[in-house]
Amino acid sequence: MGDTDDRIVRIESKLDKVVDHLGSIDVTLAKNTVSLIDHIARTEILEEKIKPLDYVVGAVKILLVLATIGAGYEGAVMILKALGKL
């Protein structure tokens, strides 16, 4: 019976360690959940702040296209003048 009792005690000891480890995992999970909630909130705030920039970027793109067209036109005029075609 002594051998069986020792085995039971060892099994109980190992189970206690597993239970303690599970408790540690629960604490870590709770901390990570809070961190994730904070991260999501910060991300939503930043996304709202970036939305107005979409309009600015769109306007800059339009200006760049117009400037490129204008520069191309000016370049073509200069070439035609240099060739004596204008």
N, C-alpha and C positions, 0 to 999 in steps of 0.2 A: 504494500500500500504506500510506502514511503516514496517509491519511484513515481507512482501515479500522482501523488500530491505535489511532488517537485515539478512534474510536467504541467500540472494545472497552474501552479504558481507562475511558472515561466510564460505560459500562454496568457495568463491574466496580465502579467507585466508587459508583454508585447502588445496586448490589446490596449492597455493604458497609454502606451507610447503612440499608438495609431490614433487614438481619440485625441490626445494632446496635439498631434500633428494636424488633425482635421480642424481643431479649434484655431490653430495658427493660420490655416488656409482660409477659414471663414473671415478672420480679421483682415488678411491681405485682400480678399475679395471685396470686403466692405470699403476699404481704403481706395481700391482701384475704381470702384463704382462711383464714389464721391469725386474722385479725380476726373473720371470720364464725364460726369454731369457738368463739372466746371468747364472742362474742355469744350463740350458741346455749346454751352452758353457763350463762351468767348468766341467760338467760331461763328455763331449766329450773329453776334454783335458786329464782328469784322465783315461778314458778308453784307450786312445792311450798310455799312460804311463804304463798301466798295461799289455798290450799285450806282451811285451818282458818277463814278469814274467811267462807267461804261459809256455814258453820253459824251464825256470829254474825249475818250479814245475814239469814238465814232466821228466826232467833229474833226479831230486831228487827222484821221485817215482821209476824210473828205478833202481837207486842206492840202494834204500831201499829194493826193491825186490831182487836184487842180494846179498845184505848183509844178508838178511833173509835166502836166499837159502844157502849161504856160512856158516852162523852160524848153520843152520840145519845140513848141511853136517859135520861140525866140531863136533857138538854134537853127531851125529850118530857114527862117528869114535871113539870118546872118550868112548861111551857106549860099542861099539864092542870090543875095547881094554880092557876095564874093565872086560868084560865077557870072555876075552881070545879068542875071535873069530877072532882077527886080529893079 
